[in-house]
Amino acid sequence: MKKDAISTGLFIAIGFLCVAIVIAVLIPIVRDVIDDADDNRPTVPAVSMIQPLNPADPTSDVSFLLGA
């Protein structure tokens, strides 16, 4: 009877140890997969505003070139 109790206790202890090892290995893998999935979001372009040099002049919609 005593041998059965010891063997059952060892079986349960080894089972818990195996489960703990599997969980310790799987948690970082799952986190990496989730983080990689979040990185695939598209980038939103920045807003660019083009304003004419002189709003009263209709021909002023030509872009301003520096050094020209």
All heavy atoms as a GROMACS GRO file, in nm:
protein
  499
    1MET      N    1   0.082  -0.119   0.000
    1MET     CA    2   0.000   0.000   0.000
    1MET      C    3   0.087   0.127   0.000
    1MET      O    4   0.053   0.225  -0.065
    1MET     CB    5  -0.092  -0.003   0.122
    1MET     CG    6  -0.199   0.100   0.121
    1MET     SD    7  -0.321   0.054   0.000
    1MET     CE    8  -0.449   0.162   0.040
    2LYS      N    9   0.199   0.119   0.075
    2LYS     CA   10   0.286   0.234   0.082
    2LYS      C   11   0.354   0.260  -0.052
    2LYS      O   12   0.370   0.375  -0.094
    2LYS     CB   13   0.391   0.211   0.191
    2LYS     CG   14   0.471   0.334   0.225
    2LYS     CD   15   0.563   0.306   0.343
    2LYS     CE   16   0.636   0.431   0.383
    2LYS     NZ   17   0.729   0.407   0.492
    3LYS      N   18   0.392   0.153  -0.123
    3LYS     CA   19   0.454   0.168  -0.254
    3LYS      C   20   0.357   0.230  -0.354
    3LYS      O   21   0.396   0.312  -0.438
    3LYS     CB   22   0.501   0.032  -0.307
    3LYS     CG   23   0.631  -0.013  -0.252
    3LYS     CD   24   0.672  -0.140  -0.325
    3LYS     CE   25   0.812  -0.179  -0.284
    3LYS     NZ   26   0.858  -0.296  -0.356
    4ASP      N   27   0.232   0.194  -0.345
    4ASP     CA   28   0.131   0.252  -0.435
    4ASP      C   29   0.114   0.402  -0.412
    4ASP      O   30   0.101   0.479  -0.508
    4ASP     CB   31  -0.004   0.180  -0.418
    4ASP     CG   32  -0.002   0.038  -0.470
    4ASP    OD1   33   0.086   0.007  -0.552
    4ASP    OD2   34  -0.089  -0.040  -0.427
    5ALA      N   35   0.117   0.442  -0.286
    5ALA     CA   36   0.101   0.584  -0.253
    5ALA      C   37   0.222   0.663  -0.304
    5ALA      O   38   0.208   0.773  -0.358
    5ALA     CB   39   0.084   0.602  -0.103
    6ILE      N   40   0.342   0.607  -0.285
    6ILE     CA   41   0.463   0.676  -0.330
    6ILE      C   42   0.465   0.686  -0.482
    6ILE      O   43   0.496   0.792  -0.538
    6ILE     CB   44   0.589   0.604  -0.276
    6ILE    CG1   45   0.598   0.621  -0.124
    6ILE    CG2   46   0.714   0.661  -0.342
    6ILE    CD1   47   0.710   0.542  -0.060
    7SER      N   48   0.432   0.578  -0.550
    7SER     CA   49   0.434   0.581  -0.696
    7SER      C   50   0.327   0.675  -0.751
    7SER      O   51   0.350   0.746  -0.849
    7SER     CB   52   0.418   0.440  -0.753
    7SER     OG   53   0.291   0.388  -0.719
    8THR      N   54   0.211   0.677  -0.687
    8THR     CA   55   0.105   0.770  -0.731
    8THR      C   56   0.149   0.915  -0.708
    8THR      O   57   0.128   1.002  -0.793
    8THR     CB   58  -0.026   0.741  -0.656
    8THR    OG1   59  -0.063   0.606  -0.677
    8THR    CG2   60  -0.138   0.832  -0.704
    9GLY      N   61   0.212   0.942  -0.595
    9GLY     CA   62   0.260   1.077  -0.566
    9GLY      C   63   0.367   1.122  -0.664
    9GLY      O   64   0.367   1.235  -0.710
   10LEU      N   65   0.460   1.031  -0.697
   10LEU     CA   66   0.562   1.064  -0.795
   10LEU      C   67   0.502   1.086  -0.933
   10LEU      O   68   0.545   1.175  -1.006
   10LEU     CB   69   0.668   0.954  -0.800
   10LEU     CG   70   0.767   0.951  -0.683
   10LEU    CD1   71   0.856   0.828  -0.694
   10LEU    CD2   72   0.850   1.076  -0.681
   11PHE      N   73   0.403   1.006  -0.969
   11PHE     CA   74   0.337   1.022  -1.098
   11PHE      C   75   0.271   1.159  -1.108
   11PHE      O   76   0.284   1.230  -1.208
   11PHE     CB   77   0.232   0.911  -1.116
   11PHE     CG   78   0.158   0.919  -1.245
   11PHE    CD1   79   0.217   0.879  -1.363
   11PHE    CD2   80   0.028   0.967  -1.249
   11PHE    CE1   81   0.149   0.887  -1.484
   11PHE    CE2   82  -0.041   0.974  -1.369
   11PHE     CZ   83   0.019   0.934  -1.485
   12ILE      N   84   0.203   1.200  -1.001
   12ILE     CA   85   0.137   1.331  -0.999
   12ILE      C   86   0.240   1.443  -1.002
   12ILE      O   87   0.225   1.543  -1.074
   12ILE     CB   88   0.043   1.343  -0.877
   12ILE    CG1   89  -0.075   1.246  -0.894
   12ILE    CG2   90  -0.006   1.486  -0.857
   12ILE    CD1   91  -0.163   1.234  -0.772
   13ALA      N   92   0.350   1.429  -0.924
   13ALA     CA   93   0.454   1.532  -0.920
   13ALA      C   94   0.521   1.547  -1.056
   13ALA      O   95   0.544   1.660  -1.104
   13ALA     CB   96   0.557   1.498  -0.813
   14ILE      N   97   0.553   1.436  -1.121
   14ILE     CA   98   0.616   1.443  -1.254
   14ILE      C   99   0.518   1.501  -1.356
   14ILE      O  100   0.557   1.578  -1.444
   14ILE     CB  101   0.666   1.303  -1.296
   14ILE    CG1  102   0.783   1.263  -1.206
   14ILE    CG2  103   0.708   1.302  -1.441
   14ILE    CD1  104   0.829   1.120  -1.226
   15GLY      N  105   0.390   1.469  -1.343
   15GLY     CA  106   0.289   1.527  -1.432
   15GLY      C  107   0.281   1.678  -1.419
   15GLY      O  108   0.277   1.751  -1.518
   16PHE      N  109   0.279   1.726  -1.293
   16PHE     CA  110   0.278   1.871  -1.271
   16PHE      C  111   0.405   1.936  -1.325
   16PHE      O  112   0.400   2.045  -1.383
   16PHE     CB  113   0.262   1.904  -1.123
   16PHE     CG  114   0.120   1.900  -1.074
   16PHE    CD1  115   0.086   1.822  -0.965
   16PHE    CD2  116   0.022   1.976  -1.135
   16PHE    CE1  117  -0.046   1.819  -0.920
   16PHE    CE2  118  -0.110   1.973  -1.091
   16PHE     CZ  119  -0.143   1.895  -0.982
   17LEU      N  120   0.519   1.870  -1.308
   17LEU     CA  121   0.644   1.924  -1.359
   17LEU      C  122   0.642   1.935  -1.511
   17LEU      O  123   0.684   2.037  -1.568
   17LEU     CB  124   0.761   1.837  -1.313
   17LEU     CG  125   0.900   1.885  -1.349
   17LEU    CD1  126   0.930   2.017  -1.281
   17LEU    CD2  127   1.002   1.780  -1.313
   18CYS      N  128   0.591   1.832  -1.577
   18CYS     CA  129   0.582   1.837  -1.724
   18CYS      C  130   0.489   1.948  -1.771
   18CYS      O  131   0.519   2.019  -1.868
   18CYS     CB  132   0.535   1.701  -1.777
   18CYS     SG  133   0.658   1.571  -1.761
   19VAL      N  134   0.376   1.962  -1.705
   19VAL     CA  135   0.282   2.068  -1.742
   19VAL      C  136   0.345   2.205  -1.721
   19VAL      O  137   0.330   2.295  -1.805
   19VAL     CB  138   0.151   2.053  -1.662
   19VAL    CG1  139   0.062   2.175  -1.678
   19VAL    CG2  140   0.076   1.928  -1.707
   20ALA      N  141   0.419   2.222  -1.611
   20ALA     CA  142   0.483   2.351  -1.584
   20ALA      C  143   0.589   2.383  -1.691
   20ALA      O  144   0.601   2.498  -1.735
   20ALA     CB  145   0.546   2.350  -1.446
   21ILE      N  146   0.665   2.282  -1.734
   21ILE     CA  147   0.766   2.304  -1.837
   21ILE      C  148   0.701   2.342  -1.969
   21ILE      O  149   0.746   2.434  -2.038
   21ILE     CB  150   0.855   2.180  -1.851
   21ILE    CG1  151   0.943   2.164  -1.726
   21ILE    CG2  152   0.942   2.188  -1.976
   21ILE    CD1  153   1.020   2.035  -1.721
   22VAL      N  154   0.594   2.273  -2.004
   22VAL     CA  155   0.525   2.304  -2.130
   22VAL      C  156   0.468   2.446  -2.127
   22VAL      O  157   0.480   2.521  -2.224
   22VAL     CB  158   0.415   2.199  -2.158
   22VAL    CG1  159   0.323   2.245  -2.270
   22VAL    CG2  160   0.477   2.065  -2.191
   23ILE      N  161   0.410   2.484  -2.016
   23ILE     CA  162   0.355   2.621  -2.004
   23ILE      C  163   0.467   2.724  -2.011
   23ILE      O  164   0.454   2.827  -2.077
   23ILE     CB  165   0.273   2.634  -1.874
   23ILE    CG1  166   0.144   2.555  -1.887
   23ILE    CG2  167   0.244   2.780  -1.843
   23ILE    CD1  168   0.062   2.549  -1.759
   24ALA      N  169   0.580   2.696  -1.945
   24ALA     CA  170   0.692   2.790  -1.946
   24ALA      C  171   0.751   2.807  -2.086
   24ALA      O  172   0.803   2.913  -2.120
   24ALA     CB  173   0.801   2.744  -1.849
   25VAL      N  174   0.742   2.703  -2.169
   25VAL     CA  175   0.794   2.712  -2.305
   25VAL      C  176   0.692   2.778  -2.398
   25VAL      O  177   0.728   2.857  -2.485
   25VAL     CB  178   0.833   2.572  -2.356
   25VAL    CG1  179   0.862   2.574  -2.504
   25VAL    CG2  180   0.953   2.519  -2.280
   26LEU      N  181   0.566   2.749  -2.379
   26LEU     CA  182   0.463   2.798  -2.471
   26LEU      C  183   0.430   2.946  -2.453
   26LEU      O  184   0.396   3.014  -2.549
   26LEU     CB  185   0.335   2.715  -2.457
   26LEU     CG  186   0.337   2.578  -2.524
   26LEU    CD1  187   0.204   2.508  -2.501
   26LEU    CD2  188   0.366   2.589  -2.671
   27ILE      N  189   0.439   2.998  -2.331
   27ILE     CA  190   0.400   3.138  -2.307
   27ILE      C  191   0.486   3.235  -2.389
   27ILE      O  192   0.432   3.324  -2.456
   27ILE     CB  193   0.402   3.171  -2.156
   27ILE    CG1  194   0.282   3.106  -2.090
   27ILE    CG2  195   0.403   3.321  -2.131
   27ILE    CD1  196   0.275   3.126  -1.940
   28PRO      N  197   0.619   3.223  -2.391
   28PRO     CA  198   0.697   3.316  -2.477
   28PRO      C  199   0.668   3.299  -2.626
   28PRO      O  200   0.667   3.398  -2.700
   28PRO     CB  201   0.842   3.280  -2.446
   28PRO     CG  202   0.841   3.210  -2.316
   28PRO     CD  203   0.709   3.143  -2.308
   29ILE      N  204   0.643   3.178  -2.669
   29ILE     CA  205   0.613   3.155  -2.811
   29ILE      C  206   0.482   3.223  -2.849
   29ILE      O  207   0.472   3.290  -2.952
   29ILE     CB  208   0.609   3.004  -2.842
   29ILE    CG1  209   0.750   2.945  -2.825
   29ILE    CG2  210   0.556   2.978  -2.981
   29ILE    CD1  211   0.753   2.794  -2.836
   30VAL      N  212   0.382   3.208  -2.764
   30VAL     CA  213   0.251   3.270  -2.791
   30VAL      C  214   0.264   3.422  -2.789
   30VAL      O  215   0.205   3.491  -2.872
   30VAL     CB  216   0.146   3.220  -2.689
   30VAL    CG1  217   0.018   3.299  -2.699
   30VAL    CG2  218   0.118   3.072  -2.711
   31ARG      N  219   0.342   3.476  -2.695
   31ARG     CA  220   0.360   3.622  -2.690
   31ARG      C  221   0.429   3.673  -2.816
   31ARG      O  222   0.393   3.778  -2.869
   31ARG     CB  223   0.444   3.660  -2.569
   31ARG     CG  224   0.364   3.660  -2.441
   31ARG     CD  225   0.445   3.714  -2.328
   31ARG     NE  226   0.367   3.712  -2.204
   31ARG     CZ  227   0.419   3.723  -2.084
   31ARG    NH1  228   0.548   3.738  -2.070
   31ARG    NH2  229   0.342   3.720  -1.979
   32ASP      N  230   0.530   3.601  -2.865
   32ASP     CA  231   0.598   3.642  -2.989
   32ASP      C  232   0.503   3.641  -3.108
   32ASP      O  233   0.505   3.731  -3.191
   32ASP     CB  234   0.717   3.551  -3.017
   32ASP     CG  235   0.833   3.577  -2.921
   32ASP    OD1  236   0.833   3.684  -2.858
   32ASP    OD2  237   0.920   3.488  -2.911
   33VAL      N  238   0.417   3.540  -3.116
   33VAL     CA  239   0.322   3.532  -3.227
   33VAL      C  240   0.223   3.647  -3.221
   33VAL      O  241   0.192   3.711  -3.322
   33VAL     CB  242   0.249   3.396  -3.225
   33VAL    CG1  243   0.132   3.395  -3.321
   33VAL    CG2  244   0.346   3.284  -3.258
   34ILE      N  245   0.176   3.678  -3.101
   34ILE     CA  246   0.080   3.789  -3.086
   34ILE      C  247   0.148   3.922  -3.119
   34ILE      O  248   0.090   4.008  -3.186
   34ILE     CB  249   0.020   3.789  -2.944
   34ILE    CG1  250  -0.071   3.667  -2.928
   34ILE    CG2  251  -0.057   3.917  -2.917
   34ILE    CD1  252  -0.124   3.648  -2.788
   35ASP      N  253   0.271   3.942  -3.072
   35ASP     CA  254   0.342   4.067  -3.101
   35ASP      C  255   0.369   4.082  -3.251
   35ASP      O  256   0.360   4.190  -3.306
   35ASP     CB  257   0.474   4.073  -3.025
   35ASP     CG  258   0.451   4.093  -2.875
   35ASP    OD1  259   0.340   4.136  -2.838
   35ASP    OD2  260   0.544   4.066  -2.797
   36ASP      N  261   0.404   3.973  -3.318
   36ASP     CA  262   0.427   3.979  -3.462
   36ASP      C  263   0.299   4.010  -3.538
   36ASP      O  264   0.302   4.078  -3.640
   36ASP     CB  265   0.486   3.848  -3.513
   36ASP     CG  266   0.630   3.828  -3.467
   36ASP    OD1  267   0.692   3.928  -3.426
   36ASP    OD2  268   0.678   3.714  -3.472
   37ALA      N  269   0.187   3.962  -3.488
   37ALA     CA  270   0.059   3.990  -3.553
   37ALA      C  271   0.024   4.138  -3.538
   37ALA      O  272  -0.035   4.198  -3.628
   37ALA     CB  273  -0.051   3.903  -3.496
   38ASP      N  274   0.060   4.200  -3.425
   38ASP     CA  275   0.031   4.342  -3.405
   38ASP      C  276   0.119   4.430  -3.492
   38ASP      O  277   0.082   4.542  -3.523
   38ASP     CB  278   0.052   4.379  -3.258
   38ASP     CG  279  -0.059   4.327  -3.168
   38ASP    OD1  280  -0.164   4.288  -3.223
   38ASP    OD2  281  -0.041   4.325  -3.045
   39ASP      N  282   0.237   4.384  -3.530
   39ASP     CA  283   0.329   4.465  -3.609
   39ASP      C  284   0.286   4.479  -3.754
   39ASP      O  285   0.344   4.558  -3.827
   39ASP     CB  286   0.470   4.406  -3.604
   39ASP     CG  287   0.531   4.420  -3.467
   39ASP    OD1  288   0.481   4.503  -3.390
   39ASP    OD2  289   0.629   4.349  -3.438
   40ASN      N  290   0.186   4.408  -3.798
   40ASN     CA  291   0.146   4.410  -3.939
   40ASN      C  292   0.041   4.515  -3.970
   40ASN      O  293  -0.020   4.512  -4.075
   40ASN     CB  294   0.095   4.272  -3.981
   40ASN     CG  295   0.205   4.170  -3.980
   40ASN    OD1  296   0.321   4.204  -3.998
   40ASN    ND2  297   0.171   4.045  -3.958
   41ARG      N  298   0.020   4.606  -3.879
   41ARG     CA  299  -0.077   4.712  -3.905
   41ARG      C  300  -0.023   4.809  -4.010
   41ARG      O  301   0.096   4.839  -4.010
   41ARG     CB  302  -0.105   4.789  -3.777
   41ARG     CG  303  -0.189   4.713  -3.680
   41ARG     CD  304  -0.226   4.800  -3.564
   41ARG     NE  305  -0.179   4.735  -3.444
   41ARG     CZ  306  -0.151   4.796  -3.332
   41ARG    NH1  307  -0.164   4.925  -3.322
   41ARG    NH2  308  -0.109   4.728  -3.229
   42PRO      N  309  -0.108   4.858  -4.099
   42PRO     CA  310  -0.057   4.952  -4.201
   42PRO      C  311  -0.023   5.087  -4.138
   42PRO      O  312  -0.084   5.128  -4.040
   42PRO     CB  313  -0.175   4.965  -4.298
   42PRO     CG  314  -0.295   4.931  -4.217
   42PRO     CD  315  -0.250   4.828  -4.117
   43THR      N  316   0.074   5.154  -4.196
   43THR     CA  317   0.111   5.286  -4.145
   43THR      C  318   0.019   5.390  -4.205
   43THR      O  319  -0.012   5.387  -4.324
   43THR     CB  320   0.257   5.318  -4.181
   43THR    OG1  321   0.271   5.310  -4.322
   43THR    CG2  322   0.352   5.222  -4.114
   44VAL      N  323  -0.021   5.483  -4.123
   44VAL     CA  324  -0.109   5.591  -4.167
   44VAL      C  325  -0.018   5.706  -4.213
   44VAL      O  326   0.066   5.752  -4.137
   44VAL     CB  327  -0.201   5.637  -4.054
   44VAL    CG1  328  -0.288   5.754  -4.098
   44VAL    CG2  329  -0.286   5.522  -4.006
   45PRO      N  330  -0.034   5.752  -4.337
   45PRO     CA  331   0.054   5.860  -4.385
   45PRO      C  332   0.025   5.991  -4.312
   45PRO      O  333  -0.088   6.017  -4.270
   45PRO     CB  334   0.020   5.870  -4.533
   45PRO     CG  335  -0.116   5.811  -4.546
   45PRO     CD  336  -0.128   5.708  -4.438
   46ALA      N  337   0.128   6.070  -4.300
   46ALA     CA  338   0.113   6.200  -4.235
   46ALA      C  339   0.037   6.295  -4.328
   46ALA      O  340   0.040   6.281  -4.450
   46ALA     CB  341   0.250   6.258  -4.202
   47VAL      N  342  -0.029   6.390  -4.268
   47VAL     CA  343  -0.107   6.487  -4.345
   47VAL      C  344  -0.011   6.590  -4.403
   47VAL      O  345   0.074   6.645  -4.334
   47VAL     CB  346  -0.211   6.556  -4.255
   47VAL    CG1  347  -0.285   6.664  -4.332
   47VAL    CG2  348  -0.308   6.455  -4.199
   48SER      N  349  -0.022   6.613  -4.532
   48SER     CA  350   0.060   6.717  -4.595
   48SER      C  351  -0.032   6.824  -4.650
   48SER      O  352  -0.132   6.796  -4.716
   48SER     CB  353   0.145   6.657  -4.708
   48SER     OG  354   0.063   6.601  -4.806
   49MET      N  355   0.002   6.948  -4.621
   49MET     CA  356  -0.081   7.059  -4.663
   49MET      C  357  -0.003   7.145  -4.761
   49MET      O  358   0.108   7.188  -4.731
   49MET     CB  359  -0.122   7.142  -4.542
   49MET     CG  360  -0.222   7.250  -4.572
   49MET     SD  361  -0.277   7.326  -4.419
   49MET     CE  362  -0.212   7.488  -4.438
   50ILE      N  363  -0.057   7.169  -4.878
   50ILE     CA  364   0.006   7.254  -4.979
   50ILE      C  365  -0.077   7.382  -4.988
   50ILE      O  366  -0.197   7.378  -5.012
   50ILE     CB  367   0.012   7.183  -5.116
   50ILE    CG1  368   0.095   7.056  -5.102
   50ILE    CG2  369   0.069   7.274  -5.221
   50ILE    CD1  370   0.096   6.972  -5.227
   51GLN      N  371  -0.008   7.494  -4.968
   51GLN     CA  372  -0.077   7.622  -4.969
   51GLN      C  373  -0.010   7.711  -5.074
   51GLN      O  374   0.113   7.716  -5.082
   51GLN     CB  375  -0.066   7.687  -4.831
   51GLN     CG  376  -0.145   7.813  -4.817
   51GLN     CD  377  -0.142   7.864  -4.674
   51GLN    OE1  378  -0.076   7.806  -4.589
   51GLN    NE2  379  -0.212   7.972  -4.649
   52PRO      N  380  -0.090   7.779  -5.153
   52PRO     CA  381  -0.029   7.869  -5.254
   52PRO      C  382   0.044   7.984  -5.186
   52PRO      O  383   0.015   8.020  -5.072
   52PRO     CB  384  -0.148   7.917  -5.335
   52PRO     CG  385  -0.268   7.889  -5.252
   52PRO     CD  386  -0.234   7.775  -5.162
   53LEU      N  387   0.142   8.042  -5.261
   53LEU     CA  388   0.219   8.152  -5.205
   53LEU      C  389   0.133   8.275  -5.183
   53LEU      O  390   0.143   8.341  -5.082
   53LEU     CB  391   0.336   8.184  -5.298
   53LEU     CG  392   0.441   8.075  -5.312
   53LEU    CD1  393   0.547   8.116  -5.413
   53LEU    CD2  394   0.505   8.049  -5.178
   54ASN      N  395   0.050   8.304  -5.281
   54ASN     CA  396  -0.037   8.422  -5.271
   54ASN      C  397  -0.179   8.374  -5.304
   54ASN      O  398  -0.211   8.352  -5.420
   54ASN     CB  399   0.010   8.529  -5.369
   54ASN     CG  400  -0.069   8.656  -5.354
   54ASN    OD1  401  -0.155   8.667  -5.266
   54ASN    ND2  402  -0.040   8.754  -5.439
   55PRO      N  403  -0.264   8.363  -5.206
   55PRO     CA  404  -0.399   8.311  -5.233
   55PRO      C  405  -0.481   8.399  -5.326
   55PRO      O  406  -0.573   8.351  -5.391
   55PRO     CB  407  -0.465   8.307  -5.095
   55PRO     CG  408  -0.354   8.321  -4.996
   55PRO     CD  409  -0.240   8.386  -5.065
   56ALA      N  410  -0.450   8.527  -5.340
   56ALA     CA  411  -0.527   8.616  -5.428
   56ALA      C  412  -0.490   8.595  -5.574
   56ALA      O  413  -0.567   8.628  -5.664
   56ALA     CB  414  -0.503   8.761  -5.388
   57ASP      N  415  -0.372   8.541  -5.602
   57ASP     CA  416  -0.325   8.522  -5.739
   57ASP      C  417  -0.359   8.380  -5.785
   57ASP      O  418  -0.312   8.284  -5.726
   57ASP     CB  419  -0.174   8.545  -5.744
   57ASP     CG  420  -0.121   8.541  -5.886
   57ASP    OD1  421  -0.202   8.542  -5.980
   57ASP    OD2  422   0.003   8.534  -5.902
   58PRO      N  423  -0.443   8.362  -5.888
   58PRO     CA  424  -0.482   8.226  -5.931
   58PRO      C  425  -0.368   8.147  -5.991
   58PRO      O  426  -0.373   8.025  -5.996
   58PRO     CB  427  -0.593   8.249  -6.033
   58PRO     CG  428  -0.580   8.391  -6.075
   58PRO     CD  429  -0.511   8.465  -5.964
   59THR      N  430  -0.261   8.215  -6.037
   59THR     CA  431  -0.148   8.141  -6.095
   59THR      C  432  -0.045   8.102  -5.990
   59THR      O  433   0.060   8.048  -6.023
   59THR     CB  434  -0.080   8.226  -6.204
   59THR    OG1  435  -0.031   8.346  -6.144
   59THR    CG2  436  -0.176   8.257  -6.316
   60SER      N  437  -0.073   8.131  -5.864
   60SER     CA  438   0.026   8.106  -5.760
   60SER      C  439   0.018   7.963  -5.705
   60SER      O  440   0.079   7.935  -5.604
   60SER     CB  441   0.010   8.206  -5.646
   60SER     OG  442  -0.114   8.182  -5.582
   61ASP      N  443  -0.056   7.874  -5.770
   61ASP     CA  444  -0.064   7.736  -5.720
   61ASP      C  445   0.057   7.654  -5.765
   61ASP      O  446   0.066   7.536  -5.738
   61ASP     CB  447  -0.193   7.669  -5.762
   61ASP     CG  448  -0.211   7.667  -5.912
   61ASP    OD1  449  -0.140   7.741  -5.980
   61ASP    OD2  450  -0.297   7.589  -5.959
   62VAL      N  451   0.154   7.721  -5.833
   62VAL     CA  452   0.278   7.655  -5.869
   62VAL      C  453   0.361   7.641  -5.740
   62VAL      O  454   0.369   7.734  -5.662
   62VAL     CB  455   0.354   7.735  -5.976
   62VAL    CG1  456   0.487   7.671  -6.010
   62VAL    CG2  457   0.268   7.756  -6.097
   63SER      N  458   0.421   7.525  -5.720
   63SER     CA  459   0.495   7.502  -5.597
   63SER      C  460   0.617   7.591  -5.589
   63SER      O  461   0.679   7.625  -5.690
   63SER     CB  462   0.535   7.355  -5.585
   63SER     OG  463   0.620   7.323  -5.691
   64PHE      N  464   0.654   7.631  -5.471
   64PHE     CA  465   0.766   7.719  -5.446
   64PHE      C  466   0.894   7.636  -5.444
   64PHE      O  467   0.907   7.541  -5.370
   64PHE     CB  468   0.746   7.789  -5.312
   64PHE     CG  469   0.857   7.882  -5.274
   64PHE    CD1  470   0.876   8.000  -5.344
   64PHE    CD2  471   0.942   7.853  -5.170
   64PHE    CE1  472   0.978   8.086  -5.309
   64PHE    CE2  473   1.043   7.938  -5.136
   64PHE     CZ  474   1.062   8.056  -5.205
   65LEU      N  475   0.992   7.673  -5.528
   65LEU     CA  476   1.118   7.602  -5.536
   65LEU      C  477   1.228   7.688  -5.474
   65LEU      O  478   1.245   7.804  -5.511
   65LEU     CB  479   1.155   7.568  -5.681
   65LEU     CG  480   1.058   7.480  -5.756
   65LEU    CD1  481   1.100   7.466  -5.902
   65LEU    CD2  482   1.051   7.343  -5.692
   66LEU      N  483   1.299   7.631  -5.380
   66LEU     CA  484   1.409   7.705  -5.316
   66LEU      C  485   1.528   7.709  -5.409
   66LEU      O  486   1.564   7.610  -5.471
   66LEU     CB  487   1.448   7.638  -5.185
   66LEU     CG  488   1.343   7.645  -5.073
   66LEU    CD1  489   1.389   7.564  -4.953
   66LEU    CD2  490   1.317   7.789  -5.033
   67GLY      N  491   1.591   7.823  -5.420
   67GLY     CA  492   1.711   7.840  -5.501
   67GLY      C  493   1.685   7.849  -5.650
   67GLY      O  494   1.775   7.841  -5.730
   68ALA      N  495   1.561   7.864  -5.692
   68ALA     CA  496   1.530   7.871  -5.835
   68ALA      C  497   1.515   8.014  -5.879
   68ALA      O  498   1.486   8.102  -5.808
   68ALA     CB  499   1.403   7.796  -5.866
   0.00000   0.00000   0.00000
